[in-house]
Amino acid sequence: MRTALKSGYSFQAFQADLLAGISVGIIALPLAMALAIASGVPPQQGLYTSIFAGIVIALTGGARFNVSGPTAAFVVVLLPISQQFGLAGLLTATLFGGAILVLMGLARLGGVIRLIPYPVVIGFTTGVGIVIAGLQLKDFFGLSNLEKGGFLTTLAQVAGSMEQISWADTSVGLLTLAVLLLFPKSGIKIPAHLVAVVTGTLLAYLLHSDLLGMTVHTIGNEFHYQIGDQVGNGVPAVLPTLALPWNWSGNGEKPLVWSLTLFKELGTAGFTIAILGAIESLLCAVVADGMTGTQHNPNKELIGQGLGNLVAPFFGGIPATAAIARTTANIRSGAFSPLSAAIHGIFLLLVLVFFSSLLGYIPMASLAALLLVVAWNMAEVRHFIRIVKIAPRSDVVVLLSCTGLTVFVDMIAAVTVGVSLASMLFIRRMSELTSSKNLQEKGACLLPIEKSEGVIIYAINGPLFFGAAQKAIHALEEVDTHFHTLVLDLTHVEMIDMTGIVALESLLANLKRIHAKVVICGPSTQVSARLTAAGILHDRQNLFICENLDAGIQITQAEMKTNP
């Protein structure tokens, strides 16, 4: 926010932020409610999230155009938490996640999060898209008698209940879906989300009228609230009072009963929320930077995201992170500063206070259709197919593993296994870059050493780290021991770790037993410092250090003349 203000904030800039904030607010209104419902909580919790977390993150984060609120990526994580621990448990996990995000920002881990491999990101986003789409089928077809459950449970119940489809709900869902897909092609600059939801709501109202008398499931008849002595249907027209997340008792919820097991489970959930929120927000910031030419601060963005998720649970807000769709809309609407994202939160606040009664008429099938489109966009089908076609086989394995684990197990397993697989594959690829070569073998470059019998010249290329050191040194250990001098060229070894040091120590100890001399050529500053610290370079009786291979050959020739 300070950066935007320093660049010169004018009345025209405020107008641009105001219009962009209202435009994004219109898009966020149905999305916030739909994502809250998909996460297993009442629709107003999504609005509270966009209002409180959205405003705090906008004013304290490190990305100029990010718009934060509930996102589709969180659904697969939040739904099991809300089903097991209720709303109070979800709010507490959000608080833990916010604290972890702040700590990650203070520890400057923003750059590390961006190192997660592309196949892992696409794998879990595709899996999330599939899960979200499957969970929406119940509301899209108006199947109201299904038990709560995860992706596979819901899919099985939907498949077994197709004869109970509500054609009224399905008609509303299909019309909403058609408008969402076709209206953007008209070129009219009105958010398709608004037109689609309004159209679906009008059809639902017509079907529900006395003329047709059909039943359509809406927010008003699916959700009920109780605030003190006030009981109502749909979305309450008041903001929640400040309350401790674990004592949240709105909508008949019971406060948490603390135990060590509960603390561990919610702490683990909070860690997952933090990691996923960090990935989503920084990925969104990168996309925004590409569209605008700006540069975000990843560590400050993590702190801002953390502060938003620390504040929101005290007002009933669930986890929030930057949303790519809303951020893109914010940029295209002409936003100038983070104030546009704050205005989007204020707009939702005004709608909640003055028009909440109208929100109860929105059909569940329309919200399901909205999330089906979100799921399709999130699935990144085009990028998924492209990776399968052109990527190395190992990357395809990572992609398919992440997708499968997200769909059939959970997000934690998907990200953990995906990153672990990608790390192992990276180590293997890096180790393949390290090699050792006998420069006197047939076909190799013959070096001009007079009377070279008993002299072995080896060059090691690449980093001597734990994934490659053993392979590189092992080739030297297999050399015939009938020689008196080893010339070891380390010119192209830029780094060495403890495994490489130990492997080199073992080699030198073996050579010392046979009284062989060793000439180490061209070690880099980093390698030389590590070898000195390890004490390897202290023994100068049989060990020589020189700047390059030519100097090493000269030393070898001089030694051979002195000690023939």
C-alpha positions as CSV (number, residue, x, y, z in Angstrom):
1,M,0.0,0.0,0.0
2,R,2.9,2.4,0.8
3,T,4.5,1.7,-2.5
4,A,1.3,2.5,-4.4
5,L,0.8,5.7,-2.4
6,K,4.4,6.8,-3.1
7,S,3.9,6.4,-6.8
8,G,1.4,9.2,-6.7
9,Y,-2.2,8.6,-5.6
10,S,-4.8,10.9,-7.1
11,F,-8.6,11.3,-7.3
12,Q,-8.5,9.5,-10.7
13,A,-6.6,6.6,-9.0
14,F,-9.3,6.5,-6.3
15,Q,-12.0,6.4,-8.9
16,A,-10.2,3.5,-10.7
17,D,-9.9,1.6,-7.4
18,L,-13.6,2.3,-6.5
19,L,-14.9,0.9,-9.8
20,A,-12.5,-2.1,-9.7
21,G,-13.4,-2.9,-6.1
22,I,-17.1,-2.9,-6.9
23,S,-16.6,-5.0,-10.0
24,V,-14.6,-7.6,-8.0
25,G,-17.1,-7.4,-5.1
26,I,-19.9,-8.4,-7.6
27,I,-17.8,-11.4,-8.7
28,A,-16.8,-12.3,-5.1
29,L,-20.3,-12.2,-3.7
30,P,-21.7,-15.5,-5.0
31,L,-18.2,-17.1,-5.0
32,A,-17.6,-16.4,-1.3
33,M,-20.9,-18.0,-0.4
34,A,-20.5,-20.9,-2.7
35,L,-17.0,-21.7,-1.5
36,A,-18.1,-21.5,2.2
37,I,-21.0,-23.9,1.5
38,A,-18.6,-26.2,-0.4
39,S,-16.3,-26.1,2.7
40,G,-19.1,-27.3,4.9
41,V,-20.1,-24.0,6.6
42,P,-22.9,-21.5,6.2
43,P,-22.7,-19.0,3.3
44,Q,-22.2,-16.0,5.5
45,Q,-18.9,-17.3,6.8
46,G,-17.5,-16.8,3.2
47,L,-18.7,-13.2,3.2
48,Y,-17.1,-12.6,6.7
49,T,-13.9,-14.0,5.3
50,S,-13.9,-11.7,2.2
51,I,-14.8,-8.7,4.4
52,F,-12.3,-9.0,7.3
53,A,-9.5,-11.1,5.8
54,G,-9.8,-9.3,2.4
55,I,-9.4,-5.9,3.9
56,V,-6.6,-6.7,6.3
57,I,-4.6,-8.6,3.7
58,A,-5.0,-5.8,1.1
59,L,-3.7,-3.2,3.5
60,T,-0.8,-5.2,5.0
61,G,0.3,-7.6,2.2
62,G,3.2,-7.4,-0.2
63,A,1.3,-7.7,-3.5
64,R,-0.3,-4.7,-5.1
65,F,-3.2,-6.2,-6.9
66,N,-4.0,-9.4,-5.0
67,V,-7.6,-9.9,-3.9
68,S,-8.0,-12.4,-1.0
69,G,-10.9,-14.4,0.3
70,P,-12.2,-18.0,0.3
71,T,-10.7,-20.0,-2.6
72,A,-11.5,-23.3,-4.3
73,A,-8.1,-24.8,-3.5
74,F,-9.0,-24.8,0.2
75,V,-12.2,-26.7,-0.2
76,V,-10.7,-30.2,-0.1
77,V,-8.8,-29.3,3.1
78,L,-11.5,-27.4,4.9
79,L,-14.4,-29.8,4.3
80,P,-12.9,-32.6,6.4
81,I,-12.0,-30.2,9.1
82,S,-15.5,-28.7,9.4
83,Q,-17.2,-32.1,9.2
84,Q,-15.0,-33.5,12.0
85,F,-14.5,-30.4,14.3
86,G,-17.4,-28.1,13.3
87,L,-17.1,-24.4,12.6
88,A,-15.3,-23.7,15.9
89,G,-12.6,-26.2,14.9
90,L,-12.2,-24.7,11.5
91,L,-11.9,-21.2,12.8
92,T,-9.2,-22.3,15.3
93,A,-7.3,-24.1,12.5
94,T,-7.5,-20.9,10.5
95,L,-6.0,-19.0,13.5
96,F,-3.1,-21.5,13.7
97,G,-2.6,-21.2,9.9
98,G,-2.4,-17.4,10.2
99,A,0.2,-17.5,12.9
100,I,2.3,-20.0,10.8
101,L,2.1,-17.7,7.8
102,V,3.3,-14.7,9.8
103,L,6.2,-16.8,11.1
104,M,7.0,-18.0,7.5
105,G,7.1,-14.4,6.3
106,L,9.3,-13.3,9.2
107,A,11.7,-16.2,8.5
108,R,11.9,-15.0,4.9
109,L,10.5,-18.3,3.4
110,G,8.6,-16.6,0.6
111,G,11.3,-17.4,-1.9
112,V,11.4,-21.1,-0.8
113,I,7.7,-21.6,-1.4
114,R,8.1,-20.6,-5.0
115,L,10.5,-23.5,-5.6
116,I,7.7,-26.1,-5.5
117,P,7.9,-27.9,-8.9
118,Y,5.4,-27.1,-11.6
119,P,4.1,-30.7,-12.0
120,V,3.3,-30.7,-8.2
121,V,1.3,-27.5,-8.5
122,I,-0.6,-28.6,-11.6
123,G,-1.1,-32.0,-10.1
124,F,-2.8,-30.9,-7.0
125,T,-4.8,-28.1,-8.7
126,T,-6.1,-30.6,-11.2
127,G,-7.0,-33.0,-8.4
128,V,-8.7,-30.2,-6.5
129,G,-10.7,-29.2,-9.6
130,I,-11.9,-32.8,-9.9
131,V,-12.9,-33.0,-6.2
132,I,-14.8,-29.7,-6.3
133,A,-16.7,-30.7,-9.4
134,G,-17.7,-34.0,-7.9
135,L,-18.9,-32.4,-4.7
136,Q,-21.2,-30.0,-6.6
137,L,-23.2,-32.7,-8.3
138,K,-25.5,-33.1,-5.3
139,D,-26.7,-29.5,-5.4
140,F,-26.6,-29.3,-9.2
141,F,-29.1,-32.1,-9.5
142,G,-31.1,-31.2,-6.4
143,L,-30.3,-34.4,-4.4
144,S,-31.1,-33.3,-0.8
145,N,-31.2,-36.6,1.0
146,L,-27.5,-37.5,0.7
147,E,-25.3,-37.9,3.8
148,K,-22.3,-35.7,4.3
149,G,-19.0,-37.1,3.1
150,G,-15.9,-36.7,0.9
151,F,-15.5,-36.9,-2.8
152,L,-15.8,-40.7,-3.3
153,T,-18.7,-41.0,-0.8
154,T,-20.6,-38.2,-2.5
155,L,-19.9,-39.6,-6.0
156,A,-21.2,-43.0,-5.0
157,Q,-24.3,-41.5,-3.4
158,V,-25.0,-39.4,-6.5
159,A,-24.6,-42.4,-8.8
160,G,-27.1,-44.4,-6.7
161,S,-29.7,-41.6,-6.5
162,M,-30.0,-40.5,-10.1
163,E,-33.7,-41.5,-10.1
164,Q,-34.3,-38.8,-7.5
165,I,-33.0,-36.0,-9.6
166,S,-34.9,-32.7,-9.2
167,W,-35.6,-31.4,-12.7
168,A,-36.3,-28.0,-11.3
169,D,-32.9,-27.7,-9.7
170,T,-31.2,-29.2,-12.7
171,S,-32.9,-26.8,-15.1
172,V,-31.7,-23.9,-12.9
173,G,-28.2,-25.3,-12.8
174,L,-28.1,-25.9,-16.6
175,L,-29.3,-22.3,-17.3
176,T,-26.8,-20.8,-14.9
177,L,-24.0,-22.9,-16.5
178,A,-25.0,-21.9,-20.0
179,V,-25.0,-18.2,-19.1
180,L,-21.6,-18.5,-17.4
181,L,-20.1,-20.1,-20.6
182,L,-21.9,-18.0,-23.3
183,F,-22.4,-14.5,-21.8
184,P,-18.6,-13.6,-21.8
185,K,-18.7,-14.1,-25.6
186,S,-21.2,-11.3,-26.0
187,G,-18.6,-8.6,-25.2
188,I,-20.9,-6.9,-22.7
189,K,-18.8,-5.6,-19.8
190,I,-20.9,-7.0,-17.0
191,P,-19.6,-9.8,-14.8
192,A,-20.9,-13.1,-16.1
193,H,-21.1,-14.4,-12.5
194,L,-23.7,-11.7,-11.7
195,V,-25.8,-12.2,-14.9
196,A,-25.7,-16.0,-14.4
197,V,-26.7,-16.0,-10.8
198,V,-29.5,-13.4,-11.3
199,T,-30.8,-15.4,-14.3
200,G,-30.8,-18.7,-12.3
201,T,-32.5,-16.9,-9.4
202,L,-35.3,-15.6,-11.6
203,L,-35.9,-19.0,-13.1
204,A,-36.0,-20.5,-9.6
205,Y,-38.5,-17.9,-8.5
206,L,-40.7,-18.6,-11.6
207,L,-40.6,-22.4,-11.0
208,H,-41.3,-21.9,-7.3
209,S,-44.3,-19.6,-8.0
210,D,-47.9,-20.6,-7.5
211,L,-48.2,-21.0,-11.3
212,L,-45.8,-23.9,-11.5
213,G,-45.5,-24.9,-7.8
214,M,-42.1,-26.6,-8.2
215,T,-39.6,-26.8,-5.3
216,V,-36.1,-25.3,-5.9
217,H,-33.5,-25.6,-3.2
218,T,-32.2,-22.1,-2.3
219,I,-29.9,-20.6,0.4
220,G,-33.1,-19.4,2.2
221,N,-34.5,-22.9,2.7
222,E,-31.2,-24.8,3.1
223,F,-29.5,-22.6,5.7
224,H,-30.8,-21.2,9.0
225,Y,-29.1,-19.0,11.6
226,Q,-29.4,-18.3,15.3
227,I,-27.8,-15.1,16.7
228,G,-28.8,-14.8,20.4
229,D,-32.6,-15.0,20.4
230,Q,-32.8,-14.1,16.7
231,V,-33.6,-17.0,14.4
232,G,-33.9,-16.8,10.7
233,N,-33.4,-18.4,7.3
234,G,-30.6,-17.7,4.7
235,V,-28.0,-15.1,5.5
236,P,-28.2,-12.9,8.6
237,A,-28.3,-9.1,8.1
238,V,-25.8,-8.4,10.9
239,L,-22.1,-8.7,11.4
240,P,-20.9,-11.2,13.9
241,T,-19.7,-10.0,17.3
242,L,-16.1,-10.4,18.2
243,A,-15.6,-13.9,19.7
244,L,-12.7,-16.3,20.4
245,P,-12.6,-18.8,17.5
246,W,-12.7,-21.9,19.8
247,N,-15.7,-20.5,21.6
248,W,-17.7,-19.8,18.5
249,S,-21.3,-20.8,19.1
250,G,-23.2,-19.2,16.2
251,N,-25.7,-21.4,14.3
252,G,-26.0,-23.8,17.2
253,E,-22.3,-24.7,17.2
254,K,-20.8,-25.9,20.4
255,P,-17.4,-24.5,21.7
256,L,-14.4,-26.8,21.5
257,V,-13.4,-28.9,24.4
258,W,-9.6,-28.7,24.4
259,S,-7.3,-31.7,24.7
260,L,-3.7,-32.5,23.6
261,T,-5.0,-34.6,20.7
262,L,-7.3,-31.9,19.5
263,F,-4.5,-29.3,19.7
264,K,-2.2,-31.6,17.6
265,E,-5.0,-32.3,15.0
266,L,-5.9,-28.6,14.6
267,G,-2.2,-27.6,14.6
268,T,-1.6,-30.0,11.7
269,A,-4.6,-28.7,9.9
270,G,-3.4,-25.1,10.5
271,F,0.0,-26.1,9.0
272,T,-1.7,-27.5,5.9
273,I,-3.8,-24.3,5.6
274,A,-0.6,-22.2,5.9
275,I,1.3,-24.1,3.2
276,L,-1.5,-24.1,0.8
277,G,-2.3,-20.4,1.5
278,A,1.3,-19.5,0.9
279,I,1.5,-21.4,-2.4
280,E,-1.8,-19.9,-3.7
281,S,-1.1,-16.3,-2.7
282,L,2.5,-16.3,-4.1
283,L,1.4,-18.0,-7.3
284,C,-1.4,-15.4,-7.6
285,A,1.2,-12.6,-7.0
286,V,3.4,-14.0,-9.8
287,V,0.5,-14.0,-12.2
288,A,-0.4,-10.4,-11.3
289,D,3.2,-9.3,-11.7
290,G,3.2,-10.8,-15.2
291,M,0.1,-8.9,-16.1
292,T,1.1,-5.5,-14.7
293,G,4.9,-5.5,-14.7
294,T,5.0,-4.9,-10.9
295,Q,7.2,-6.8,-8.4
296,H,5.7,-8.2,-5.3
297,N,7.5,-8.9,-2.0
298,P,6.9,-12.6,-1.1
299,N,7.8,-12.3,2.6
300,K,5.6,-9.3,3.2
301,E,2.8,-11.0,1.3
302,L,3.0,-14.0,3.6
303,I,2.9,-11.7,6.6
304,G,-0.2,-9.9,5.2
305,Q,-1.9,-13.3,4.5
306,G,-1.1,-14.4,8.0
307,L,-2.5,-11.2,9.6
308,G,-5.7,-11.6,7.6
309,N,-6.1,-15.2,8.8
310,L,-5.3,-14.2,12.3
311,V,-8.0,-11.5,12.4
312,A,-10.8,-13.2,10.4
313,P,-11.5,-16.1,12.7
314,F,-12.5,-13.7,15.5
315,F,-15.3,-12.6,13.3
316,G,-16.3,-16.0,11.9
317,G,-14.0,-15.9,8.9
318,I,-12.6,-19.2,7.4
319,P,-9.1,-19.4,5.7
320,A,-8.4,-16.8,3.0
321,T,-5.7,-16.5,0.4
322,A,-5.3,-14.6,-2.8
323,A,-7.6,-15.7,-5.6
324,I,-6.3,-15.7,-9.2
325,A,-9.7,-15.1,-10.8
326,R,-10.6,-12.2,-8.6
327,T,-7.1,-10.7,-8.8
328,T,-7.2,-10.9,-12.6
329,A,-10.6,-9.2,-12.6
330,N,-9.2,-6.5,-10.3
331,I,-6.4,-5.8,-12.8
332,R,-8.6,-5.8,-15.8
333,S,-11.1,-3.5,-14.1
334,G,-8.3,-0.9,-13.8
335,A,-7.2,-1.1,-10.2
336,F,-4.4,1.2,-9.1
337,S,-3.6,0.1,-5.6
338,P,-4.5,-2.4,-2.9
339,L,-7.3,-0.1,-1.9
340,S,-9.5,-1.7,-4.6
341,A,-9.3,-5.0,-2.8
342,A,-10.2,-3.3,0.5
343,I,-13.2,-1.6,-1.3
344,H,-14.3,-5.0,-2.5
345,G,-14.5,-6.1,1.2
346,I,-16.5,-2.9,2.1
347,F,-18.9,-3.5,-0.8
348,L,-19.6,-7.0,0.5
349,L,-20.1,-5.6,4.0
350,L,-22.8,-3.2,2.6
351,V,-24.5,-6.0,0.7
352,L,-24.5,-8.1,3.8
353,V,-26.1,-5.4,5.9
354,F,-28.7,-4.0,3.4
355,F,-29.5,-6.8,1.0
356,S,-29.0,-10.1,2.9
357,S,-32.7,-10.9,2.5
358,L,-32.3,-11.1,-1.2
359,L,-29.4,-13.5,-0.9
360,G,-31.7,-16.2,0.4
361,Y,-33.4,-16.5,-3.0
362,I,-30.2,-17.6,-4.7
363,P,-30.6,-21.3,-5.8
364,M,-28.1,-23.9,-4.6
365,A,-28.0,-25.2,-8.2
366,S,-26.7,-21.8,-9.4
367,L,-23.9,-21.8,-6.9
368,A,-23.1,-25.4,-7.9
369,A,-22.9,-24.4,-11.5
370,L,-20.6,-21.5,-10.6
371,L,-18.3,-23.8,-8.8
372,L,-18.3,-26.3,-11.7
373,V,-16.8,-23.5,-13.9
374,V,-14.3,-22.6,-11.1
375,A,-13.4,-26.3,-10.9
376,W,-12.8,-26.5,-14.7
377,N,-10.7,-23.4,-14.7
378,M,-8.7,-24.7,-11.7
379,A,-8.1,-28.1,-13.2
380,E,-5.8,-26.6,-15.8
381,V,-6.7,-29.3,-18.2
382,R,-4.7,-27.8,-21.1
383,H,-1.6,-27.6,-19.0
384,F,-2.2,-31.1,-17.6
385,I,-2.4,-32.6,-21.1
386,R,0.7,-30.6,-22.2
387,I,2.8,-32.0,-19.4
388,V,1.7,-35.5,-20.1
389,K,2.7,-35.1,-23.8
390,I,6.0,-33.3,-23.6
391,A,7.5,-33.6,-20.0
392,P,10.0,-36.2,-19.0
393,R,8.5,-39.5,-17.7
394,S,9.6,-38.7,-14.2
395,D,7.6,-35.4,-14.2
396,V,4.6,-37.2,-15.5
397,V,4.8,-39.7,-12.6
398,V,4.9,-36.7,-10.2
399,L,1.9,-35.1,-11.9
400,L,-0.2,-38.2,-11.9
401,S,0.8,-39.1,-8.3
402,C,-0.2,-35.6,-7.0
403,T,-3.5,-35.7,-8.9
404,G,-4.4,-39.2,-7.8
405,L,-3.5,-38.6,-4.1
406,T,-5.5,-35.3,-4.1
407,V,-8.6,-37.1,-5.4
408,F,-8.4,-40.4,-3.6
409,V,-6.5,-39.6,-0.4
410,D,-6.1,-35.9,0.6
411,M,-4.2,-32.7,-0.1
412,I,-1.5,-33.3,2.6
413,A,-0.5,-36.6,1.1
414,A,-0.5,-35.1,-2.4
415,V,1.8,-32.2,-1.6
416,T,4.1,-34.2,0.7
417,V,4.5,-37.1,-1.8
418,G,4.7,-34.8,-4.8
419,V,7.4,-32.6,-3.3
420,S,9.3,-35.7,-2.0
421,L,9.2,-37.4,-5.4
422,A,10.2,-34.2,-7.2
423,S,13.1,-33.7,-4.7
424,M,14.4,-37.2,-5.3
425,L,14.2,-36.8,-9.0
426,F,16.0,-33.5,-8.8
427,I,18.8,-35.2,-6.8
428,R,19.1,-38.0,-9.3
429,R,19.3,-35.5,-12.2
430,M,21.9,-33.4,-10.4
431,S,23.9,-36.5,-9.7
432,E,23.9,-37.4,-13.4
433,L,25.7,-34.1,-14.0
434,T,28.6,-35.1,-11.9
435,S,31.2,-37.4,-13.5
436,S,34.8,-38.4,-13.2
437,K,37.0,-39.0,-16.2
438,N,40.4,-40.6,-16.7
439,L,42.2,-38.1,-18.9
440,Q,44.8,-40.7,-20.0
441,E,42.3,-43.4,-21.1
442,K,42.1,-44.2,-24.8
443,G,40.1,-41.6,-26.6
444,A,40.6,-39.0,-23.9
445,C,42.9,-36.0,-24.0
446,L,46.5,-37.2,-23.6
447,L,48.5,-34.9,-21.4
448,P,52.2,-34.3,-22.0
449,I,53.8,-35.9,-19.0
450,E,57.2,-37.5,-19.6
451,K,57.5,-41.0,-18.4
452,S,53.8,-41.0,-17.4
453,E,53.9,-44.6,-16.1
454,G,52.6,-44.6,-12.6
455,V,50.7,-41.3,-13.0
456,I,46.9,-41.2,-13.0
457,I,45.1,-38.0,-14.1
458,Y,41.4,-37.7,-13.2
459,A,39.0,-34.8,-13.7
460,I,35.8,-34.5,-11.7
461,N,33.0,-32.4,-13.2
462,G,30.0,-31.2,-11.3
463,P,29.0,-30.7,-7.6
464,L,30.3,-33.2,-5.1
465,F,27.2,-33.4,-3.0
466,F,25.5,-36.4,-1.3
467,G,23.7,-37.5,-4.5
468,A,26.9,-37.6,-6.6
469,A,30.0,-37.8,-4.5
470,Q,30.0,-41.6,-4.0
471,K,29.6,-42.2,-7.8
472,A,32.4,-39.8,-8.7
473,I,34.9,-41.1,-6.0
474,H,34.0,-44.7,-6.6
475,A,35.5,-44.6,-10.1
476,L,38.8,-43.5,-8.6
477,E,38.7,-46.2,-6.0
478,E,38.5,-48.9,-8.7
479,V,41.7,-47.7,-10.4
480,D,44.7,-50.1,-10.3
481,T,46.7,-49.2,-7.3
482,H,50.1,-49.6,-9.1
483,F,50.8,-45.9,-9.4
484,H,52.7,-43.3,-7.4
485,T,50.8,-40.1,-8.3
486,L,47.2,-39.0,-8.7
487,V,46.5,-35.7,-10.3
488,L,42.9,-34.7,-9.4
489,D,41.4,-31.9,-11.3
490,L,38.6,-30.1,-9.3
491,T,38.4,-27.0,-11.6
492,H,34.8,-27.7,-12.5
493,V,33.7,-28.7,-8.9
494,E,31.8,-25.6,-7.7
495,M,30.6,-27.0,-4.4
496,I,31.2,-29.9,-2.0
497,D,29.1,-31.0,1.0
498,M,29.9,-33.3,4.0
499,T,29.3,-36.5,2.0
500,G,31.7,-35.3,-0.6
501,I,34.3,-34.4,2.0
502,V,34.0,-37.8,3.7
503,A,34.3,-39.6,0.4
504,L,37.4,-37.6,-0.5
505,E,38.9,-38.2,2.9
506,S,38.4,-41.9,2.5
507,L,40.1,-41.8,-1.0
508,L,43.1,-39.8,0.3
509,A,43.5,-42.2,3.3
510,N,43.6,-45.2,1.0
511,L,46.2,-43.5,-1.2
512,K,48.3,-42.5,1.8
513,R,48.6,-46.2,2.8
514,I,50.2,-47.0,-0.6
515,H,52.4,-43.9,-0.3
516,A,50.9,-42.3,-3.4
517,K,51.2,-38.6,-3.9
518,V,48.1,-36.5,-4.7
519,V,48.0,-33.2,-6.6
520,I,44.7,-31.4,-6.3
521,C,44.2,-28.9,-9.1
522,G,42.0,-25.8,-9.3
523,P,39.7,-26.1,-6.2
524,S,37.2,-23.2,-6.0
525,T,37.1,-20.9,-3.1
526,Q,34.2,-22.7,-1.6
527,V,35.7,-26.1,-2.1
528,S,39.1,-25.0,-0.8
529,A,37.5,-23.5,2.3
530,R,35.6,-26.7,3.1
531,L,38.6,-28.9,2.6
532,T,40.7,-26.6,4.8
533,A,38.1,-26.6,7.5
534,A,38.0,-30.4,7.4
535,G,41.8,-30.6,7.8
536,I,42.3,-32.4,4.5
537,L,44.8,-29.8,3.2
538,H,47.0,-29.9,6.3
539,D,49.1,-32.9,5.3
540,R,51.5,-31.4,2.8
541,Q,54.0,-34.3,2.7
542,N,52.1,-36.3,0.0
543,L,49.5,-33.6,-1.0
544,F,50.0,-30.7,-3.3
545,I,47.6,-27.9,-4.1
546,C,47.8,-25.8,-7.3
547,E,45.7,-23.3,-9.3
548,N,45.0,-25.4,-12.4
549,L,45.7,-28.6,-14.2
550,D,48.7,-27.3,-16.1
551,A,50.3,-26.3,-12.8
552,G,49.5,-29.7,-11.5
553,I,51.3,-31.4,-14.4
554,Q,54.3,-29.2,-13.9
555,I,54.4,-30.1,-10.2
556,T,54.1,-33.8,-11.0
557,Q,57.0,-33.6,-13.5
558,A,59.2,-31.7,-11.0
559,E,58.5,-34.3,-8.3
560,M,59.3,-37.2,-10.7
561,K,62.6,-35.6,-11.5
562,T,63.4,-34.9,-7.9
563,N,62.2,-38.3,-6.7
564,P,62.5,-40.6,-9.7
